[in-house]
């Protein structure tokens, strides 16, 4: 029985010889063949990282827009079954004095109906030119540092502090602007024959059953891939407060800007401040994201992993074929090496090292392309999807795991064909017999 020390010495010797043989074979192989194999490994790596990263980035882009355009890092909304955030005024004072709160925006929201045609009554069996939506009262000055709201005004002009009687309407509510207008979906209605400068009537019912209505002039169209912007209408908060009969100082939404790492702590502090006597829902942007978007993100991740698995199989088959053909064409040479005393382990290691070379170089080039070129490019120029700006999500830890998987698959794909050839009889290999 060989001692552990002798086995270690034997392996080290085999590794040195295998390294020498692998280096010689790589140097003597055609540059075109080597470049092609490395190119395949680069494409495999990009398939592992970039394809799945883009699929996940599709939803990450939507989450990022949700945070930057609507919720901030923390958002406080009404609790289930309540019409407003209780103790809003004291909570606002708390946020105004908090050292970690960079800015915040308070919003009134109420379900309303927007009537687009004020002169002509609808004909028989024809619906009125109206639709239901959320009426939002905002302070344009406070909203700007939180969401940069004015950047969403694609046509017309944004609201100013003195723009009483003016309204901004989300593009998905107007047939002329909505990207869904030609879908002909049953139950999906739009305002027709309205545009900037048109007069519309906004009405809503109060808690005591009274109807409140007021006419506004459309000052602008807001466009965003976040439904909370593109499917709502906006007026000045002070004007909406005048229309509300009660609870004028109580808000329905408070979006807060803070350090992302501090957001969970701020949520806890808000909940502690409100206590058990007041009802409100305080969430980080991540918690406030609708659950169906999370489900879509999970599905995209599974799909990306499935595509990556196919890429791994292709890479393994490619390396297997390359090593196997290389070993078969050099079968006589392998027999001679065994005949002069070179250990089978050294020969097998030489082919494993070749496969490892292709995997390492391909992964290195893939990493350089991913983090040096593709990720900065997609961050600067996101993919324009209908519901988000797709980015490339790639992390160092995630890429490292994929590199490790690729190298393991590559090593196995290099070892198996070498083992099949090397274990053949030495004399048969030299004489070329099957």
Secondary structure, DSSP 8 states (H G I E B T S, - for coil): ---HHHHHHHHHHHHHHHHHHHHHHHHHS-HHHHHHHHHHHHHHHHIIIIIHHHHHHHHHHHHHHHIIIIIBSEEEE--TT-SS-TTHHHHHHHHHH-TTEEEEEEEEEEEEEEE--SSS---TT---SEEEEEEEEE-HHHHHHHH-GGGGEEEE----TT-TTEEEEEGGGBTTT-TTTTS--TT---B-S--TT-EEEEEEE-TTS-EEEEEEEEEEEE--SSHHHHTEEEEEHHHHHHH-SS-TT--SEEEEEE-GGGHHHHHHHHHHHHTTTS--EEEEHHHHS-HHHHHHHHHHHHHHHHHHHHHHHHHHHHHHHHHHHHHHHTHHHHHHHHHTT--HHHHHHHHHHHHHHHHHHHHHHHHHHIIIIIHHHHHHS-EEETTEEE-----HHHHHHHHHHHHHHHHHHHHHHHHHHHTS-HHHHHHT--
